[in-house]
Amino acid sequence: MVQEFYKVKDISKIMQCCTSKAYAICKQLNTELEEQGFIIIHGRVPKNYFNDRVGLTNDKREVTE
C-alpha cells in the first residue's frame, strides 16, 4: 500500500528541522486544509499538498526510511 501522507518524522527529515518545527508546519498545513473544508488527520499531511506548499520538485519528494 502506498503511503499517501507524510508524518511529522517525515516532514522533519525533508525540511531538515527539529521535531517541534515539523509539528508547527504540520499544524499550519492542516489548518489551511481544514479551512478549505477537508477532513484532516492530526500529525499527518497529504503528500501532494505538502509538496506543493513547500515547492518540492519530483526528484526530492520521496523520503527513505
N, CA and C atoms as an extended XYZ file, in Angstrom:
195
Properties=species:S:1:pos:R:3:atomname:S:1:resname:S:1:resid:I:1 pbc="F F F"
N         0.841       -1.182        0.000 N   MET     1
C         0.000        0.000        0.000 CA  MET     1
C         0.888        1.248        0.000 C   MET     1
N         0.558        2.189       -0.828 N   VAL     2
C         1.331        3.414       -0.964 CA  VAL     2
C         0.940        4.392        0.138 C   VAL     2
N         1.949        4.948        0.791 N   GLN     3
C         1.702        5.931        1.839 CA  GLN     3
C         1.277        7.242        1.192 C   GLN     3
N         0.129        7.772        1.572 N   GLU     4
C        -0.402        8.998        0.980 CA  GLU     4
C        -0.156       10.234        1.841 C   GLU     4
N         0.382       10.022        3.040 N   PHE     5
C         0.587       11.121        3.980 CA  PHE     5
C         2.030       11.148        4.457 C   PHE     5
N         2.504       12.337        4.771 N   TYR     6
C         3.768       12.477        5.479 CA  TYR     6
C         3.444       12.603        6.961 C   TYR     6
N         4.187       11.911        7.778 N   LYS     7
C         4.085       12.058        9.225 CA  LYS     7
C         5.077       13.131        9.648 C   LYS     7
N         4.991       13.563       10.895 N   VAL     8
C         5.871       14.601       11.409 CA  VAL     8
C         7.336       14.193       11.244 C   VAL     8
N         7.632       12.930       11.483 N   LYS     9
C         9.005       12.426       11.327 CA  LYS     9
C         9.499       12.648        9.899 C   LYS     9
N         8.634       12.391        8.918 N   ASP    10
C         8.994       12.591        7.512 CA  ASP    10
C         9.223       14.071        7.203 C   ASP    10
N         8.349       14.908        7.716 N   ILE    11
C         8.466       16.355        7.499 CA  ILE    11
C         9.776       16.870        8.081 C   ILE    11
N        10.124       16.380        9.262 N   SER    12
C        11.374       16.774        9.902 CA  SER    12
C        12.579       16.408        9.039 C   SER    12
N        12.563       15.221        8.444 N   LYS    13
C        13.661       14.796        7.572 CA  LYS    13
C        13.717       15.625        6.298 C   LYS    13
N        12.582       15.827        5.671 N   ILE    14
C        12.537       16.566        4.407 CA  ILE    14
C        12.990       18.007        4.589 C   ILE    14
N        12.494       18.639        5.630 N   MET    15
C        12.777       20.054        5.859 CA  MET    15
C        14.078       20.272        6.641 C   MET    15
N        14.672       19.185        7.106 N   GLN    16
C        15.898       19.244        7.905 CA  GLN    16
C        15.726       20.197        9.081 C   GLN    16
N        14.675       19.917        9.860 N   CYS    17
C        14.370       20.746       11.019 CA  CYS    17
C        14.069       19.853       12.218 C   CYS    17
N        13.954       20.468       13.376 N   CYS    18
C        13.654       19.708       14.585 CA  CYS    18
C        12.184       19.283       14.575 C   CYS    18
N        11.873       18.355       15.458 N   THR    19
C        10.520       17.798       15.519 CA  THR    19
C         9.477       18.859       15.855 C   THR    19
N         9.807       19.781       16.748 N   SER    20
C         8.821       20.801       17.126 CA  SER    20
C         8.467       21.701       15.945 C   SER    20
N         9.453       22.032       15.117 N   LYS    21
C         9.183       22.839       13.918 CA  LYS    21
C         8.345       22.037       12.929 C   LYS    21
N         8.626       20.740       12.799 N   ALA    22
C         7.848       19.874       11.907 CA  ALA    22
C         6.390       19.801       12.362 C   ALA    22
N         6.159       19.740       13.681 N   TYR    23
C         4.784       19.757       14.196 CA  TYR    23
C         4.100       21.081       13.842 C   TYR    23
N         4.823       22.190       13.933 N   ALA    24
C         4.249       23.501       13.601 CA  ALA    24
C         3.877       23.566       12.120 C   ALA    24
N         4.737       23.037       11.265 N   ILE    25
C         4.448       23.011        9.823 CA  ILE    25
C         3.212       22.158        9.552 C   ILE    25
N         3.181       20.990       10.167 N   CYS    26
C         2.041       20.077       10.003 CA  CYS    26
C         0.744       20.748       10.455 C   CYS    26
N         0.791       21.402       11.592 N   LYS    27
C        -0.398       22.080       12.122 CA  LYS    27
C        -0.859       23.193       11.188 C   LYS    27
N         0.086       23.978       10.673 N   GLN    28
C        -0.263       25.070        9.767 CA  GLN    28
C        -0.931       24.540        8.498 C   GLN    28
N        -0.343       23.517        7.898 N   LEU    29
C        -0.900       22.969        6.659 CA  LEU    29
C        -2.261       22.329        6.910 C   LEU    29
N        -2.411       21.634        8.030 N   ASN    30
C        -3.704       21.030        8.347 CA  ASN    30
C        -4.769       22.087        8.619 C   ASN    30
N        -4.379       23.196        9.224 N   THR    31
C        -5.326       24.294        9.450 CA  THR    31
C        -5.810       24.855        8.110 C   THR    31
N        -4.876       25.036        7.178 N   GLU    32
C        -5.251       25.520        5.846 CA  GLU    32
C        -6.234       24.560        5.175 C   GLU    32
N        -5.950       23.269        5.261 N   LEU    33
C        -6.828       22.269        4.645 CA  LEU    33
C        -8.203       22.257        5.308 C   LEU    33
N        -8.214       22.359        6.624 N   GLU    34
C        -9.481       22.348        7.360 CA  GLU    34
C       -10.341       23.560        6.991 C   GLU    34
N        -9.709       24.710        6.816 N   GLU    35
C       -10.435       25.919        6.420 CA  GLU    35
C       -11.036       25.787        5.027 C   GLU    35
N       -10.433       24.916        4.203 N   GLN    36
C       -10.954       24.656        2.859 CA  GLN    36
C       -12.024       23.570        2.865 C   GLN    36
N       -12.315       23.013        4.048 N   GLY    37
C       -13.379       22.034        4.177 CA  GLY    37
C       -12.933       20.581        4.107 C   GLY    37
N       -11.629       20.336        4.107 N   PHE    38
C       -11.127       18.972        4.059 CA  PHE    38
C       -11.093       18.355        5.445 C   PHE    38
N       -11.216       17.055        5.501 N   ILE    39
C       -11.039       16.311        6.741 CA  ILE    39
C        -9.541       16.112        6.929 C   ILE    39
N        -9.063       16.378        8.124 N   ILE    40
C        -7.629       16.278        8.385 CA  ILE    40
C        -7.349       15.177        9.397 C   ILE    40
N        -6.103       14.747        9.432 N   ILE    41
C        -5.622       13.800       10.434 CA  ILE    41
C        -4.460       14.488       11.139 C   ILE    41
N        -4.597       14.705       12.440 N   HIS    42
C        -3.546       15.373       13.195 CA  HIS    42
C        -2.254       14.575       13.123 C   HIS    42
N        -1.154       15.281       12.911 N   GLY    43
C         0.147       14.643       12.836 CA  GLY    43
C         0.505       14.089       11.475 C   GLY    43
N        -0.376       14.295       10.479 N   ARG    44
C        -0.128       13.831        9.120 CA  ARG    44
C        -0.612       14.877        8.127 C   ARG    44
N         0.094       14.965        7.009 N   VAL    45
C        -0.262       15.912        5.956 CA  VAL    45
C        -0.248       15.162        4.629 C   VAL    45
N        -1.259       15.375        3.783 N   PRO    46
C        -1.235       14.729        2.462 CA  PRO    46
C         0.046       15.098        1.704 C   PRO    46
N         0.676       14.092        1.105 N   LYS    47
C         1.939       14.304        0.395 CA  LYS    47
C         1.826       15.367       -0.688 C   LYS    47
N         0.800       15.272       -1.510 N   ASN    48
C         0.659       16.215       -2.624 CA  ASN    48
C         0.553       17.652       -2.137 C   ASN    48
N        -0.236       17.871       -1.082 N   TYR    49
C        -0.413       19.224       -0.560 CA  TYR    49
C         0.894       19.748        0.030 C   TYR    49
N         1.557       18.919        0.808 N   PHE    50
C         2.836       19.317        1.401 CA  PHE    50
C         3.844       19.683        0.318 C   PHE    50
N         4.000       18.805       -0.672 N   ASN    51
C         4.970       19.039       -1.747 CA  ASN    51
C         4.684       20.331       -2.499 C   ASN    51
N         3.418       20.595       -2.778 N   ASP    52
C         3.046       21.834       -3.473 CA  ASP    52
C         3.356       23.067       -2.629 C   ASP    52
N         3.024       23.001       -1.345 N   ARG    53
C         3.186       24.173       -0.477 CA  ARG    53
C         4.647       24.522       -0.202 C   ARG    53
N         5.514       23.502       -0.144 N   VAL    54
C         6.922       23.789        0.140 CA  VAL    54
C         7.773       23.840       -1.117 C   VAL    54
N         7.156       23.597       -2.278 N   GLY    55
C         7.839       23.747       -3.553 CA  GLY    55
C         8.855       22.669       -3.869 C   GLY    55
N         8.566       21.441       -3.460 N   LEU    56
C         9.485       20.343       -3.766 CA  LEU    56
C         9.330       19.897       -5.212 C   LEU    56
N        10.432       19.540       -5.829 N   THR    57
C        10.408       19.002       -7.183 CA  THR    57
C        10.247       17.493       -7.122 C   THR    57
N         9.967       16.875       -8.249 N   ASN    58
C         9.732       15.430       -8.301 CA  ASN    58
C        10.886       14.617       -7.754 C   ASN    58
N        12.130       15.033       -7.986 N   ASP    59
C        13.269       14.239       -7.560 CA  ASP    59
C        13.568       14.341       -6.068 C   ASP    59
N        12.923       15.257       -5.353 N   LYS    60
C        13.186       15.433       -3.930 CA  LYS    60
C        12.003       15.013       -3.059 C   LYS    60
N        10.995       14.420       -3.623 N   ARG    61
C         9.759       14.164       -2.874 CA  ARG    61
C         9.804       12.971       -1.945 C   ARG    61
N        10.442       11.898       -2.308 N   GLU    62
C        10.374       10.674       -1.518 CA  GLU    62
C        11.324       10.695       -0.331 C   GLU    62
N        10.847       10.150        0.774 N   VAL    63
C        11.630       10.038        1.999 CA  VAL    63
C        12.040        8.577        2.136 C   VAL    63
N        13.305        8.335        2.361 N   THR    64
C        13.751        6.966        2.588 CA  THR    64
C        13.789        6.706        4.084 C   THR    64
N        13.384        5.513        4.446 N   GLU    65
C        13.340        5.183        5.875 CA  GLU    65
C        14.512        4.344        6.275 C   GLU    65
